């Protein structure tokens, strides 16, 4: 039994994988600070921000809630990465 009939399927699979990996990701992940895992007791907290310039109190609130742990910031868009 010949396995030559598998060659076109394998080639198509490789082509699909190539095009899938060549696509640009629709998001940007930026990590700042210490990458080591820490054992802390954070508390839940969130802040909805509308793009104003005076956000210090909101970020201070989030930092206090994180208790030295990680914080995640999700942005819909923005020019000042």
N, CA, C and O atoms as CSV, one atom per row, in Angstrom:
chain,resi,resn,atom,element,x,y,z
A,1,UNK,N,N,0.849,-1.183,0.000
A,1,UNK,CA,C,0.000,0.000,0.000
A,1,UNK,C,C,0.890,1.241,0.000
A,1,UNK,O,O,1.792,1.357,0.829
A,2,UNK,N,N,0.649,2.135,-0.894
A,2,UNK,CA,C,1.462,3.335,-1.042
A,2,UNK,C,C,0.985,4.436,-0.094
A,2,UNK,O,O,-0.211,4.619,0.134
A,3,UNK,N,N,1.945,5.145,0.437
A,3,UNK,CA,C,1.625,6.275,1.321
A,3,UNK,C,C,1.716,7.600,0.587
A,3,UNK,O,O,1.663,8.661,1.210
A,4,UNK,N,N,1.852,7.550,-0.717
A,4,UNK,CA,C,1.959,8.777,-1.495
A,4,UNK,C,C,0.687,9.617,-1.431
A,4,UNK,O,O,0.744,10.830,-1.631
A,5,UNK,N,N,-0.444,9.003,-1.159
A,5,UNK,CA,C,-1.684,9.771,-1.083
A,5,UNK,C,C,-1.706,10.674,0.160
A,5,UNK,O,O,-2.544,11.572,0.243
A,6,UNK,N,N,-0.816,10.457,1.111
A,6,UNK,CA,C,-0.736,11.293,2.301
A,6,UNK,C,C,0.079,12.566,2.073
A,6,UNK,O,O,-0.029,13.517,2.847
A,7,UNK,N,N,0.884,12.589,1.028
A,7,UNK,CA,C,1.755,13.731,0.763
A,7,UNK,C,C,0.961,15.022,0.539
A,7,UNK,O,O,1.300,16.033,1.153
A,8,UNK,N,N,-0.073,15.043,-0.303
A,8,UNK,CA,C,-0.824,16.296,-0.466
A,8,UNK,C,C,-1.488,16.771,0.826
A,8,UNK,O,O,-1.524,17.972,1.094
A,9,UNK,N,N,-2.008,15.854,1.620
A,9,UNK,CA,C,-2.636,16.241,2.884
A,9,UNK,C,C,-1.605,16.825,3.839
A,9,UNK,O,O,-1.877,17.812,4.523
A,10,UNK,N,N,-0.430,16.222,3.889
A,10,UNK,CA,C,0.627,16.722,4.750
A,10,UNK,C,C,1.102,18.099,4.284
A,10,UNK,O,O,1.364,18.977,5.106
A,11,UNK,N,N,1.212,18.287,2.976
A,11,UNK,CA,C,1.625,19.586,2.429
A,11,UNK,C,C,0.585,20.659,2.756
A,11,UNK,O,O,0.944,21.787,3.096
A,12,UNK,N,N,-0.693,20.315,2.654
A,12,UNK,CA,C,-1.744,21.273,2.990
A,12,UNK,C,C,-1.697,21.626,4.469
A,12,UNK,O,O,-1.889,22.785,4.837
A,13,UNK,N,N,-1.444,20.638,5.319
A,13,UNK,CA,C,-1.336,20.882,6.756
A,13,UNK,C,C,-0.176,21.822,7.066
A,13,UNK,O,O,-0.322,22.739,7.874
A,14,UNK,N,N,0.964,21.607,6.439
A,14,UNK,CA,C,2.118,22.485,6.642
A,14,UNK,C,C,1.830,23.904,6.155
A,14,UNK,O,O,2.232,24.871,6.803
A,15,UNK,N,N,1.146,24.039,5.035
A,15,UNK,CA,C,0.821,25.364,4.512
A,15,UNK,C,C,-0.121,26.101,5.462
A,15,UNK,O,O,0.060,27.291,5.718
A,16,UNK,N,N,-1.118,25.401,5.981
A,16,UNK,CA,C,-2.049,26.034,6.931
A,16,UNK,C,C,-1.318,26.469,8.196
A,16,UNK,O,O,-1.557,27.560,8.712
A,17,UNK,N,N,-0.433,25.619,8.691
A,17,UNK,CA,C,0.323,25.957,9.896
A,17,UNK,C,C,1.212,27.175,9.643
A,17,UNK,O,O,1.336,28.044,10.506
A,18,UNK,N,N,1.825,27.238,8.473
A,18,UNK,CA,C,2.687,28.372,8.137
A,18,UNK,C,C,1.891,29.669,8.120
A,18,UNK,O,O,2.325,30.666,8.698
A,19,UNK,N,N,0.734,29.672,7.467
A,19,UNK,CA,C,-0.072,30.885,7.381
A,19,UNK,C,C,-0.643,31.269,8.740
A,19,UNK,O,O,-0.764,32.456,9.043
A,20,UNK,N,N,-0.992,30.295,9.556
A,20,UNK,CA,C,-1.525,30.595,10.887
A,20,UNK,C,C,-0.449,31.232,11.764
A,20,UNK,O,O,-0.736,32.165,12.514
A,21,UNK,N,N,0.766,30.745,11.679
A,21,UNK,CA,C,1.852,31.287,12.498
A,21,UNK,C,C,2.357,32.620,11.966
A,21,UNK,O,O,2.943,33.401,12.716
A,22,UNK,N,N,2.141,32.891,10.691
A,22,UNK,CA,C,2.619,34.139,10.093
A,22,UNK,C,C,1.696,35.316,10.398
A,22,UNK,O,O,2.084,36.465,10.185
A,23,UNK,N,N,0.494,35.062,10.888
A,23,UNK,CA,C,-0.440,36.136,11.197
A,23,UNK,C,C,0.045,36.923,12.406
A,23,UNK,O,O,0.606,36.355,13.343
A,24,UNK,N,N,-0.174,38.230,12.378
A,24,UNK,CA,C,0.186,39.089,13.498
A,24,UNK,C,C,-0.827,38.893,14.619
A,24,UNK,O,O,-2.028,38.804,14.365
A,25,UNK,N,N,-0.348,38.828,15.849
A,25,UNK,CA,C,-1.263,38.677,16.976
A,25,UNK,C,C,-2.101,39.941,17.122
A,25,UNK,O,O,-1.600,41.041,16.892
A,26,UNK,N,N,-3.374,39.799,17.503
A,26,UNK,CA,C,-4.245,40.965,17.607
A,26,UNK,C,C,-4.086,41.732,18.919
A,26,UNK,O,O,-4.892,42.612,19.220
A,27,UNK,N,N,-3.064,41.410,19.693
A,27,UNK,CA,C,-2.862,42.072,20.969
A,27,UNK,C,C,-1.371,42.242,21.234
A,27,UNK,O,O,-0.537,41.622,20.575
A,28,UNK,N,N,-1.052,43.077,22.193
A,28,UNK,CA,C,0.324,43.280,22.620
A,28,UNK,C,C,0.406,42.980,24.107
A,28,UNK,O,O,-0.413,43.459,24.891
A,29,UNK,N,N,1.378,42.201,24.484
A,29,UNK,CA,C,1.588,41.872,25.891
A,29,UNK,C,C,2.891,42.530,26.339
A,29,UNK,O,O,3.959,42.230,25.804
A,30,UNK,N,N,2.802,43.413,27.307
A,30,UNK,CA,C,3.978,44.102,27.833
A,30,UNK,C,C,4.088,43.761,29.306
A,30,UNK,O,O,3.148,43.983,30.069
A,31,UNK,N,N,5.220,43.226,29.706
A,31,UNK,CA,C,5.428,42.883,31.109
A,31,UNK,C,C,6.456,43.844,31.684
A,31,UNK,O,O,7.527,44.050,31.113
A,32,UNK,N,N,6.114,44.422,32.813
A,32,UNK,CA,C,7.028,45.329,33.494
A,32,UNK,C,C,7.215,44.842,34.920
A,32,UNK,O,O,6.286,44.307,35.524
A,33,UNK,N,N,8.386,45.021,35.447
A,33,UNK,CA,C,8.621,44.632,36.835
A,33,UNK,C,C,9.221,43.250,36.960
A,33,UNK,O,O,9.781,42.709,36.006
A,34,UNK,N,N,9.100,42.695,38.131
A,34,UNK,CA,C,9.704,41.406,38.484
A,34,UNK,C,C,8.899,40.257,37.881
A,34,UNK,O,O,7.677,40.210,38.016
A,35,UNK,N,N,9.592,39.331,37.215
A,35,UNK,CA,C,8.898,38.201,36.596
A,35,UNK,C,C,8.793,36.994,37.519
A,35,UNK,O,O,8.095,36.034,37.190
A,36,UNK,N,N,9.459,37.015,38.653
A,36,UNK,CA,C,9.404,35.890,39.586
A,36,UNK,C,C,8.042,35.862,40.296
A,36,UNK,O,O,7.456,36.906,40.582
A,37,UNK,N,N,7.562,34.665,40.568
A,37,UNK,CA,C,6.305,34.533,41.302
A,37,UNK,C,C,6.518,34.882,42.767
A,37,UNK,O,O,7.515,34.484,43.369
A,38,UNK,N,N,5.589,35.619,43.330
A,38,UNK,CA,C,5.645,36.019,44.726
A,38,UNK,C,C,4.466,35.412,45.464
A,38,UNK,O,O,3.412,35.177,44.873
A,39,UNK,N,N,4.636,35.164,46.732
A,39,UNK,CA,C,3.537,34.686,47.561
A,39,UNK,C,C,2.993,35.873,48.333
A,39,UNK,O,O,3.592,36.307,49.316
A,40,UNK,N,N,1.875,36.390,47.897
A,40,UNK,CA,C,1.241,37.547,48.530
A,40,UNK,C,C,-0.246,37.254,48.690
A,40,UNK,O,O,-0.761,36.285,48.132
A,41,UNK,N,N,-0.914,38.080,49.439
A,41,UNK,CA,C,-2.359,37.969,49.639
A,41,UNK,C,C,-3.046,39.189,49.034
A,41,UNK,O,O,-3.418,40.109,49.762
A,42,UNK,N,N,-3.222,39.210,47.696
A,42,UNK,CA,C,-3.882,40.352,47.086
A,42,UNK,C,C,-5.384,40.317,47.340
A,42,UNK,O,O,-5.958,39.275,47.660
A,43,UNK,N,N,-5.996,41.469,47.189
A,43,UNK,CA,C,-7.451,41.571,47.284
A,43,UNK,C,C,-7.983,42.004,45.917
A,43,UNK,O,O,-7.309,42.722,45.178
A,44,UNK,N,N,-9.168,41.571,45.597
A,44,UNK,CA,C,-9.751,41.916,44.301
A,44,UNK,C,C,-10.022,43.410,44.219
A,44,UNK,O,O,-10.372,44.045,45.214
A,45,UNK,N,N,-9.860,43.949,43.053
A,45,UNK,CA,C,-10.146,45.354,42.830
A,45,UNK,C,C,-10.128,45.642,41.346
A,45,UNK,O,O,-9.420,44.973,40.594
A,46,UNK,N,N,-10.894,46.624,40.914
A,46,UNK,CA,C,-10.867,47.028,39.522
A,46,UNK,C,C,-11.175,48.516,39.424
A,46,UNK,O,O,-11.801,49.107,40.304
A,47,UNK,N,N,-10.723,49.086,38.343
A,47,UNK,CA,C,-10.971,50.507,38.090
A,47,UNK,C,C,-11.332,50.656,36.622
A,47,UNK,O,O,-10.625,50.156,35.746
A,48,UNK,N,N,-12.413,51.334,36.362
A,48,UNK,CA,C,-12.812,51.639,34.987
A,48,UNK,C,C,-12.391,53.065,34.695
A,48,UNK,O,O,-12.871,54.011,35.318
A,49,UNK,N,N,-11.488,53.205,33.740
A,49,UNK,CA,C,-10.926,54.524,33.453
A,49,UNK,C,C,-11.341,54.972,32.072
A,49,UNK,O,O,-11.398,54.170,31.140
A,50,UNK,N,N,-11.627,56.234,31.943
A,50,UNK,CA,C,-12.115,56.751,30.679
A,50,UNK,C,C,-11.111,57.551,29.885
A,50,UNK,O,O,-11.506,58.297,28.989
A,51,UNK,N,N,-9.850,57.431,30.171
A,51,UNK,CA,C,-8.847,58.116,29.373
A,51,UNK,C,C,-8.476,59.493,29.867
A,51,UNK,O,O,-7.858,60.261,29.130
A,52,UNK,N,N,-8.833,59.827,31.085
A,52,UNK,CA,C,-8.445,61.122,31.641
A,52,UNK,C,C,-6.958,61.172,31.942
A,52,UNK,O,O,-6.242,60.186,31.764
A,53,UNK,N,N,-6.504,62.321,32.397
A,53,UNK,CA,C,-5.076,62.469,32.681
A,53,UNK,C,C,-4.748,62.325,34.161
A,53,UNK,O,O,-3.583,62.121,34.503
A,54,UNK,N,N,-5.722,62.422,35.042
A,54,UNK,CA,C,-5.478,62.342,36.482
A,54,UNK,C,C,-5.930,60.977,37.004
A,54,UNK,O,O,-7.026,60.841,37.547
A,55,UNK,N,N,-5.073,59.973,36.831
A,55,UNK,CA,C,-5.415,58.595,37.182
A,55,UNK,C,C,-4.608,58.077,38.365
A,55,UNK,O,O,-4.661,56.886,38.673
A,56,UNK,N,N,-3.862,58.956,39.033
A,56,UNK,CA,C,-2.972,58.526,40.103
A,56,UNK,C,C,-3.719,57.804,41.225
A,56,UNK,O,O,-3.254,56.768,41.699
A,57,UNK,N,N,-4.853,58.324,41.652
A,57,UNK,CA,C,-5.594,57.698,42.756
A,57,UNK,C,C,-6.098,56.320,42.368
A,57,UNK,O,O,-6.090,55.407,43.194
A,58,UNK,N,N,-6.534,56.153,41.132
A,58,UNK,CA,C,-7.012,54.844,40.686
A,58,UNK,C,C,-5.872,53.828,40.672
A,58,UNK,O,O,-6.052,52.697,41.125
A,59,UNK,N,N,-4.709,54.210,40.163
A,59,UNK,CA,C,-3.578,53.280,40.144
A,59,UNK,C,C,-3.060,53.008,41.551
A,59,UNK,O,O,-2.626,51.892,41.839
A,60,UNK,N,N,-3.096,53.993,42.420
A,60,UNK,CA,C,-2.687,53.760,43.805
A,60,UNK,C,C,-3.625,52.750,44.470
A,60,UNK,O,O,-3.173,51.874,45.208
A,61,UNK,N,N,-4.925,52.871,44.210
A,61,UNK,CA,C,-5.908,51.932,44.724
A,61,UNK,C,C,-5.590,50.513,44.233
A,61,UNK,O,O,-5.603,49.565,45.017
A,62,UNK,N,N,-5.307,50.375,42.937
A,62,UNK,CA,C,-5.006,49.050,42.378
A,62,UNK,C,C,-3.716,48.482,42.952
A,62,UNK,O,O,-3.642,47.288,43.244
A,63,UNK,N,N,-2.711,49.313,43.115
A,63,UNK,CA,C,-1.441,48.843,43.694
A,63,UNK,C,C,-1.634,48.399,45.141
A,63,UNK,O,O,-1.071,47.390,45.568
A,64,UNK,N,N,-2.428,49.154,45.891
A,64,UNK,CA,C,-2.705,48.755,47.275
A,64,UNK,C,C,-3.430,47.418,47.321
A,64,UNK,O,O,-3.122,46.572,48.160
A,65,UNK,N,N,-4.387,47.225,46.426
A,65,UNK,CA,C,-5.137,45.967,46.393
A,65,UNK,C,C,-4.246,44.799,45.972
A,65,UNK,O,O,-4.437,43.679,46.446
A,66,UNK,N,N,-3.279,45.045,45.090
A,66,UNK,CA,C,-2.387,43.975,44.624
A,66,UNK,C,C,-1.432,43.521,45.724
A,66,UNK,O,O,-0.939,42.393,45.691
A,67,UNK,N,N,-1.168,44.393,46.697
A,67,UNK,CA,C,-0.324,44.035,47.844
A,67,UNK,C,C,1.055,43.511,47.412
A,67,UNK,O,O,1.584,42.568,48.000
A,68,UNK,N,N,1.613,44.129,46.395
A,68,UNK,CA,C,2.934,43.705,45.923
A,68,UNK,C,C,2.887,42.592,44.891
A,68,UNK,O,O,3.931,42.162,44.400
A,69,UNK,N,N,1.701,42.120,44.557
A,69,UNK,CA,C,1.551,41.061,43.552
A,69,UNK,C,C,1.370,41.645,42.159
A,69,UNK,O,O,1.633,42.824,41.922
A,70,UNK,N,N,0.921,40.805,41.254
A,70,UNK,CA,C,0.746,41.213,39.855
A,70,UNK,C,C,-0.529,42.026,39.661
A,70,UNK,O,O,-1.503,41.886,40.400
A,71,UNK,N,N,-0.487,42.876,38.644
A,71,UNK,CA,C,-1.642,43.668,38.251
A,71,UNK,C,C,-1.781,43.539,36.739
A,71,UNK,O,O,-0.783,43.571,36.018
A,72,UNK,N,N,-2.997,43.394,36.262
A,72,UNK,CA,C,-3.262,43.275,34.828
A,72,UNK,C,C,-4.002,44.522,34.375
A,72,UNK,O,O,-4.979,44.940,34.996
A,73,UNK,N,N,-3.522,45.115,33.277
A,73,UNK,CA,C,-4.175,46.283,32.689
A,73,UNK,C,C,-4.627,45.880,31.294
A,73,UNK,O,O,-3.808,45.497,30.458
A,74,UNK,N,N,-5.919,45.965,31.042
A,74,UNK,CA,C,-6.481,45.669,29.727
A,74,UNK,C,C,-6.866,46.986,29.074
A,74,UNK,O,O,-7.548,47.819,29.671
A,75,UNK,N,N,-6.418,47.157,27.840
A,75,UNK,CA,C,-6.728,48.388,27.112
A,75,UNK,C,C,-7.389,48.043,25.803
A,75,UNK,O,O,-7.009,47.078,25.140
A,76,UNK,N,N,-8.381,48.830,25.430
A,76,UNK,CA,C,-9.039,48.626,24.154
A,76,UNK,C,C,-8.189,49.203,23.019
A,76,UNK,O,O,-8.111,48.624,21.935
A,77,UNK,N,N,-7.568,50.327,23.274
A,77,UNK,CA,C,-6.678,50.955,22.295
A,77,UNK,C,C,-5.868,52.029,22.994
A,77,UNK,O,O,-6.164,52.402,24.130
A,78,UNK,N,N,-4.862,52.519,22.324
A,78,UNK,CA,C,-4.045,53.564,22.900
A,78,UNK,C,C,-2.776,53.761,22.110
A,78,UNK,O,O,-2.253,52.824,21.508
A,79,UNK,N,N,-2.287,54.976,22.114
A,79,UNK,CA,C,-1.088,55.303,21.348
A,79,UNK,C,C,0.165,55.370,22.205
A,79,UNK,O,O,1.273,55.262,21.680
A,80,UNK,N,N,0.017,55.543,23.493
A,80,UNK,CA,C,1.183,55.716,24.369
A,80,UNK,C,C,1.490,54.434,25.116
A,80,UNK,O,O,1.238,54.318,26.315
A,81,UNK,N,N,2.033,53.480,24.394
A,81,UNK,CA,C,2.361,52.182,24.990
A,81,UNK,C,C,3.435,52.401,25.997
A,81,UNK,O,O,3.883,51.450,26.638
